[in-house]
Amino acid sequence: MRVPVVVMRGGTSKGVFLNFENMPDNRLLWDDFLLDIMGSPDRRQIDGLGGANSLTSKVAIIKKSDLNDVDIEYTFAQISIANNLVDFKGNCGNISSAVGPYAIEQGLVPAIEPITTVRIFNTNTKKMIIAEVEVENGRVKTEGMCSIPGVPGTGSPIYLSFPNAEGAVTGKLFPTGNPIDVIPLPEGPISISIIDVANPLVFVNASDVGLTGSELPHEFTREKLLELEAIRSMAAEMCHFAAKEDATMKSPAVPKMTIIAPPMDYIDVTGIERKASDMDCRIRMMSMQEPHQALAISGAICTTAGAFLEDTILSESINVKQEVVRLGHPGGIMETKVNLIAGHISVIKVVRTARTILEGYVYTKKSYKIAEVSSQALA
């Protein structure tokens, strides 16, 4: 069957965007439908739209909202490459940056010049995201001078605001109730911090897992990745997502493994030397058990919030003296900005770019019943 799709880059990710009305009317068929479209399970995703990388095996499902003070309802899906699994537990901040442009271009939100504000309700986390999108001559503006690490060239800036993002998946800022937990490893116990803001992350100090904190993606050995996944799996069990022995299969996307280290000069993936004076910490994230080539936006949001918390392991590596937090990742340095009210974070803002790459149809291998007009609420 033929299904309308739009392929978009959002930040440092790329995904397939689908209108909710073109989804199977039976919610139980969604997993099979999305796996079919993306060509999973297959490490090459050769028979679908997936790009054989966790950063390009993503789907956004978009619905015009009837909720008060909401324009768009957006569901994110992380499609496993090698396994028969679709993970709806968390959100992707990079893909979120393309939701506003998609909604405007598809006529779901009226284009208002020069800036269209799109109020987005992410159904995965039950949290709001506010997108500010530049519009020119009634269309989303894509050309501009904004550059972001990990994406070639420049584009029009898209500002994303994440208000009240605590407890996005678990309902708690600290899913275990503790700022620091100690877990046993064969080499001895280590301290971790599990924090849930925009997405749950499990933080470890680089030195505690035998790393410097300046590693680039290709420098992580398979043995080290397995060690890190073992820690992440324990954290998944502590968050009640899955038993640790099943976490890689049942909860591969959250919590996200995140390695923290103090500022230090390092060379990024493009060969540029990043100076310690230009950052507040170094950060290395995992995405679906592989090293992230840059930095997930939800990871940046969570780390930024963690930088203002006391008694976590982030306190040892980050000493923030201002409302702008500078995060040194493999692709460069990302900045986030916080709005503080009475010493508490009300909003965290980041800037991204996005653009439409393709609009057309995807042909599925199986048939799925699609309702012409569906009133079913997003799950």
C-alpha positions as MATLAB code, in Angstrom:
seq = 'MRVPVVVMRGGTSKGVFLNFENMPDNRLLWDDFLLDIMGSPDRRQIDGLGGANSLTSKVAIIKKSDLNDVDIEYTFAQISIANNLVDFKGNCGNISSAVGPYAIEQGLVPAIEPITTVRIFNTNTKKMIIAEVEVENGRVKTEGMCSIPGVPGTGSPIYLSFPNAEGAVTGKLFPTGNPIDVIPLPEGPISISIIDVANPLVFVNASDVGLTGSELPHEFTREKLLELEAIRSMAAEMCHFAAKEDATMKSPAVPKMTIIAPPMDYIDVTGIERKASDMDCRIRMMSMQEPHQALAISGAICTTAGAFLEDTILSESINVKQEVVRLGHPGGIMETKVNLIAGHISVIKVVRTARTILEGYVYTKKSYKIAEVSSQALA';
ca = [
       0.000    0.000    0.000;
       1.035    3.610   -0.617;
       1.464    5.952    2.365;
       2.229    9.716    2.218;
       5.461   10.575    4.050;
       7.835   13.461    4.550;
      11.506   12.864    5.336;
      13.005   15.674    7.389;
      16.240   16.502    9.114;
      15.743   17.896   12.564;
      18.952   19.042   14.248;
      21.445   16.181   14.021;
      18.780   13.520   13.403;
      16.712   12.513   10.403;
      13.299   10.913   10.462;
      10.135    9.937    8.643;
       7.161   12.195    9.394;
       3.664   10.757    9.168;
       0.273   12.388    9.558;
      -1.718   10.617   12.268;
      -4.602   10.184    9.815;
      -2.379    7.905    7.708;
      -1.563    5.569   10.594;
      -3.371    2.216   10.974;
      -6.641    2.731   12.828;
      -5.758   -0.240   15.040;
      -3.073    0.989   17.452;
      -1.821   -2.597   17.849;
      -0.619   -2.532   14.227;
       1.561    0.539   14.647;
       4.746   -1.354   15.475;
       4.499   -3.636   12.440;
       3.568   -0.683   10.221;
       6.566    1.421   11.298;
       9.000   -1.503   11.121;
       7.712   -2.182    7.604;
       8.249    1.429    6.507;
      11.760    1.647    7.963;
      12.955   -1.776    6.768;
      13.571   -3.289   10.197;
      14.763   -5.636   11.506;
      17.807   -5.512    9.236;
      21.147   -3.907   10.082;
      21.239   -2.259    6.644;
      17.519   -1.373    6.575;
      17.991   -1.961    2.866;
      14.278   -2.576    2.196;
      12.923    0.574    3.840;
      13.528    4.231    4.641;
      15.820    3.706    7.632;
      19.411    4.848    7.354;
      21.072    1.967    9.272;
      21.938    4.342   12.119;
      20.006    5.098   15.291;
      20.064    8.824   14.424;
      18.254    8.157   11.144;
      15.888    5.388   12.255;
      13.247    7.655   13.765;
       9.595    8.449   13.125;
       7.414   11.416   14.077;
       3.634   10.990   14.063;
       1.832   14.330   13.881;
      -1.760   15.253   14.667;
      -3.559   18.613   14.677;
      -4.712   19.009   18.265;
      -8.123   19.801   19.727;
      -6.596   20.364   23.174;
      -6.656   23.822   24.715;
      -3.437   25.826   24.240;
      -1.967   23.071   22.031;
      -1.472   23.265   18.257;
       0.102   19.882   17.509;
       0.252   16.481   19.187;
       3.460   14.659   18.353;
       4.452   11.074   19.055;
       8.065    9.990   18.654;
       9.101    6.446   17.750;
      12.645    5.087   17.863;
      12.796    2.186   15.415;
      15.250   -0.551   16.289;
      17.534   -1.426   13.414;
      18.377   -5.054   14.150;
      15.474   -6.025   16.403;
      11.727   -6.307   15.978;
      11.113   -3.372   18.318;
       9.626    0.127   18.289;
      10.338    2.197   21.408;
       7.810    4.886   22.350;
       9.123    5.514   25.885;
      10.960    8.805   25.388;
      11.229   11.757   23.053;
      13.887   13.001   20.623;
      14.685   16.691   20.953;
      16.374   16.897   17.551;
      13.374   15.418   15.743;
      11.182   17.784   17.803;
      12.856   20.708   16.043;
      11.312   19.624   12.721;
       7.775   19.222   14.078;
       6.988   22.949   13.868;
       8.203   23.299   10.263;
       6.312   20.136    9.264;
       3.085   21.387   10.845;
       3.346   24.749    9.078;
       4.231   23.275    5.684;
       1.395   20.719    5.906;
      -1.165   23.408    6.751;
      -1.804   22.110   10.266;
      -0.729   25.468   11.727;
      -1.218   28.820    9.945;
       1.983   30.505    8.781;
       2.460   33.821   10.580;
       5.344   36.083    9.575;
       8.039   36.645   10.648;
       7.856   34.062   13.466;
       5.285   31.293   13.848;
       5.046   29.892   17.349;
       3.964   26.240   17.425;
       2.757   24.761   20.720;
       3.642   21.073   20.626;
       2.412   18.415   23.054;
       4.737   15.423   23.076;
       2.575   12.411   23.839;
       5.516   10.203   24.866;
       6.484   12.406   27.802;
       3.207   14.335   28.262;
       5.256   17.536   28.114;
       4.970   20.756   26.118;
       7.573   22.034   23.658;
       7.369   25.519   22.182;
       8.907   25.981   18.720;
       9.616   29.383   17.176;
       9.963   29.019   13.404;
      10.943   31.730   10.925;
       8.422   32.200    8.110;
       8.864   34.168    4.887;
       6.351   34.634    2.025;
       4.000   32.192    3.717;
       6.531   29.356    3.800;
       8.950   28.014    6.378;
      12.287   29.726    5.941;
      15.164   27.254    5.649;
      18.064   29.450    4.581;
      19.948   31.400    7.213;
      23.234   31.845    9.021;
      22.600   29.549   11.997;
      25.034   26.638   12.253;
      24.904   23.720   14.675;
      27.694   21.211   15.358;
      27.166   17.950   13.506;
      25.288   19.430   10.524;
      27.058   20.802    7.431;
      26.211   24.297    6.274;
      23.834   26.788    7.840;
      20.103   27.314    8.065;
      17.325   29.342    9.599;
      17.294   29.107   13.420;
      14.489   27.236   15.178;
      14.204   27.969   18.883;
      12.902   25.173   21.078;
      11.750   25.841   24.626;
      11.214   23.018   27.113;
       9.137   24.282   30.060;
       8.708   22.185   33.208;
      10.439   19.165   31.691;
      11.072   17.296   34.964;
       9.845   13.717   35.265;
       9.170   13.385   31.534;
       9.081    9.576   31.471;
       9.176    8.377   35.075;
       7.226   11.204   36.681;
      10.160   11.959   38.982;
      13.191   14.219   38.772;
      15.206   11.439   40.445;
      13.578    8.145   39.334;
      15.189    6.194   42.180;
      14.550    8.921   44.736;
      18.301    9.460   45.115;
      20.614   12.067   43.554;
      23.361    9.418   43.586;
      23.121    5.636   43.559;
      25.974    3.161   43.932;
      25.926    0.071   41.717;
      28.191   -2.995   41.803;
      30.549   -3.742   38.912;
      33.172   -6.498   38.544;
      35.891   -3.854   38.970;
      34.192   -2.448   42.081;
      31.215   -0.216   42.892;
      30.706    3.099   41.084;
      28.405    6.069   41.614;
      25.731    7.010   39.085;
      23.065    9.698   38.904;
      19.757    9.001   37.165;
      17.945   12.218   36.283;
      14.702   12.549   34.307;
      14.326   15.919   32.571;
      13.029   15.799   28.952;
      14.282   12.179   28.957;
      15.817   10.012   31.679;
      19.620    9.843   31.579;
      22.043    7.783   33.628;
      25.218    9.775   34.252;
      28.623    8.291   35.031;
      31.972    9.966   35.518;
      34.352    9.143   32.671;
      37.176    8.267   35.053;
      34.956    5.731   36.859;
      34.502    3.695   33.669;
      38.073    3.888   32.393;
      37.537    6.743   29.923;
      39.012   10.214   29.521;
      35.807   11.938   28.435;
      37.343   13.114   25.148;
      36.722    9.901   23.200;
      35.286   10.210   19.700;
      32.663    7.716   18.485;
      35.102    5.500   16.588;
      37.349    5.179   19.658;
      34.847    3.215   21.758;
      35.719   -0.476   21.676;
      33.045   -3.145   21.516;
      34.100   -4.309   24.973;
      33.673   -0.807   26.401;
      30.247   -0.432   24.793;
      29.166   -3.698   26.406;
      30.385   -2.443   29.795;
      28.435    0.787   29.379;
      25.322   -1.087   28.292;
      25.560   -3.257   31.410;
      25.474   -0.084   33.541;
      22.602    1.348   31.505;
      20.667   -1.901   31.879;
      21.005   -1.733   35.666;
      19.702    1.828   35.540;
      16.760    0.717   33.368;
      15.838   -1.824   36.029;
      16.140    0.835   38.743;
      13.711    2.982   36.691;
      11.336   -0.024   36.439;
      11.525   -0.026   32.637;
      12.728   -3.628   32.332;
      14.738   -6.251   34.154;
      18.436   -5.632   33.601;
      18.855   -8.816   31.576;
      16.033   -7.697   29.231;
      16.739   -3.957   29.106;
      18.691   -3.975   25.836;
      15.714   -5.536   24.081;
      12.759   -4.027   25.962;
      14.029   -0.543   26.820;
      16.961    0.214   24.495;
      16.392    3.975   24.230;
      15.924    4.998   27.878;
      17.573    5.737   30.164;
      20.301    7.121   27.940;
      23.890    6.346   28.952;
      25.781    9.612   29.445;
      29.465   10.060   30.290;
      30.529   13.284   31.998;
      33.983   14.821   32.462;
      35.338   18.260   33.467;
      36.377   20.755   30.762;
      39.564   19.920   28.863;
      40.948   20.666   25.400;
      39.987   18.012   22.830;
      39.771   17.473   19.064;
      36.233   16.999   17.713;
      35.130   14.746   14.831;
      35.804   17.488   12.283;
      39.398   17.967   13.481;
      38.706   21.277   15.256;
      40.400   21.788   18.623;
      37.860   22.654   21.301;
      39.229   24.679   24.207;
      38.428   23.978   27.843;
      37.702   27.668   28.344;
      34.819   27.433   25.842;
      32.917   24.704   27.679;
      31.466   23.870   31.082;
      31.906   20.093   30.716;
      32.608   17.321   28.240;
      29.771   14.917   27.474;
      29.565   11.666   25.521;
      26.202    9.969   24.975;
      25.101    6.572   23.745;
      22.212    6.159   21.306;
      20.702    2.691   21.061;
      23.922    1.115   22.416;
      26.173    2.995   20.004;
      28.139    6.249   20.489;
      26.162    9.347   19.568;
      27.900   11.318   16.838;
      26.970   14.599   18.516;
      24.555   15.186   21.409;
      20.866   14.438   21.811;
      18.810   17.553   22.550;
      16.938   15.783   25.329;
      20.356   14.842   26.703;
      21.460   18.469   26.589;
      18.269   19.556   28.357;
      18.657   16.933   31.086;
      22.361   17.722   31.571;
      21.617   21.436   31.767;
      19.017   20.859   34.459;
      21.427   18.549   36.270;
      24.092   21.264   36.254;
      21.891   23.324   38.596;
      21.168   20.437   40.969;
      23.188   19.702   44.067;
      24.652   16.424   45.308;
      24.736   14.602   41.954;
      27.829   13.383   40.140;
      27.363   16.294   37.746;
      28.296   18.602   40.617;
      31.824   17.180   40.443;
      32.281   17.958   36.730;
      30.182   21.050   36.007;
      30.571   24.441   37.637;
      28.020   26.686   35.950;
      28.419   30.377   36.690;
      25.836   31.736   34.250;
      22.511   30.962   32.613;
      24.161   29.645   29.448;
      25.517   26.091   29.716;
      28.194   25.003   27.225;
      28.407   21.269   26.525;
      31.461   19.863   24.730;
      30.402   16.836   22.656;
      32.051   14.888   19.791;
      30.672   17.239   17.135;
      31.530   20.507   18.872;
      30.017   22.653   21.620;
      26.283   23.049   22.185;
      24.848   25.907   24.198;
      21.608   25.850   26.164;
      19.973   28.751   27.971;
      17.948   28.578   31.162;
      15.327   30.930   32.541;
      15.498   31.011   36.312;
      12.576   32.050   38.528;
      13.341   32.288   42.246;
      16.404   30.109   41.681;
      14.456   27.365   39.910;
      14.551   26.528   36.193;
      11.280   27.410   34.442;
      12.381   26.934   30.817;
      15.420   25.534   29.009;
      15.937   26.755   25.439;
      18.088   25.458   22.567;
      18.532   26.492   18.953;
      18.369   24.022   16.061;
      17.928   23.988   12.293;
      15.712   21.700   10.216;
      14.589   21.179    6.651;
      12.409   19.010    4.449;
      14.416   16.523    2.387;
      11.683   14.568    0.616;
       7.918   14.553    0.289;
       6.203   11.649   -1.410;
       4.984    8.118   -0.774;
       6.414    4.997    0.806;
       5.220    1.572   -0.304;
       4.730   -0.984    2.454;
       5.152   -4.707    2.014;
       1.910   -5.492    3.856;
      -1.577   -3.979    3.889;
      -2.846   -2.094    6.918;
      -6.318   -0.683    7.465;
      -6.085    3.101    7.462;
      -9.045    5.156    8.645;
      -9.855    8.058    6.318;
     -10.548   10.318    9.282;
      -9.571    8.990   12.680;
     -10.589   10.469   16.026;
      -8.410    8.076   17.993;
      -6.179    9.944   20.449;
      -2.448    9.522   20.210;
      -1.105    7.033   22.751;
];
